[in-house]
Amino acid sequence: NKMVRHVIVWSFKDELSAEERTAAAKKIKTELEALVGVVPGLKELTVITNPMDSSNVDLMLDSTIDTPENYDVYKVHPAHVAAATYVRSVVKSRSCMDYEF
């Protein structure tokens, strides 16, 4: 059975202050990591909020989903959609890489 690795990196909108970025990062981490145990097949999900100075993005999501079919479930799950809606309100860019392994 193939699993799916779902990795995203984001950059905050330029107009966010340092305080707003810190608060947004904390909220994003809390909301997305809470999806484990809620979304079927989501085995692990970690949001990294402390990039090194050499980074050119602000946040990273690293997750594993047990099957490609459950990745489709994850994408439309109401709890994920709610969290993703907030993320979209504070970021200017999103890059994603998904792969099966």
N, C-alpha and C positions, 0 to 999 in steps of 0.2 A: 504493500500500500504506500503510495506516494504521499508525503506531507508537503505543506506549503510554508515557505519562509516569506514573510511580508515585512519589508523594511521601508521606512519613510524618513526623509529628512525635511525639515521645514526651516524657514527664516521668518522672523517676526516682521511685521510692518514697521517701516522706518519711524513712523510718528509715535510709537510706543516708548514711554519713558522707561528708565531702568527699573523703577518700582513696578510699573505695569507689566514689564517683561517677566520679572520675578514672580509676580502673582499669577500671570497667565501660564507660565511654565509649571507652577505648582498645581494649578487647576487641571491642566492637560494631563499631567502625570497621574494625578489622583483619579480622574474620570476614566482615562483609558486603561490604566492598570486594574481598575475595578471590574473590567469586562471579563477577566478570567473567572470562570465559574458561573458566568451569566450567559455568555455566548457559547452555544454548543461547539465543541471541537477546538476551542481556543485553548491551547495547552500552556502557552506562556506569552507574556507581553510585558516588555520593559520600555519605559520612556527615559531617555538619557537627557538631562537638563544642564549638564555642566561640561560643555565642550572645552577642549584645550584652546589656547590662543591661536594655534595653527589652523583651526577649523574655520570654514566659511559658511556654516549654517548654525542655527541656534538649538535645535532639538532633533532627536532621533527616536523613532519607534522601531523596535526589533521584536517581531512576534513569530510564533509557530502555530500553525493550524493543522489539525490531524489529517484532513483530506481536502482535495480541491473542491469537493462538493460543499464542505463546511466553510470553505473560504467564501463561496457564493452566499451562504447563510450569513456569515459575518458582515459582509458588505452592506446588507440591507437590514440587519438586526436593529430594532428601534434604539437600543442603548448605545450602539456604535454610531448610528446616524445622529443622535443627540450630541454625543461627544464631538463627532467630526464637524458638526455645524458650528460649535463653539470654536474649534480650532481654525476653521476657515475665516472666522471673524477677526482673528488676530495675526494671521500669517499673510505674507506677500507671495511666498513661493512654496511649492511642494514638489518633491521628487520621490518617486517610488520605484522599488525593484522587488518583484515577486519571482520566486523560483520554486520548482518542485525538487525534492530530494528524497 
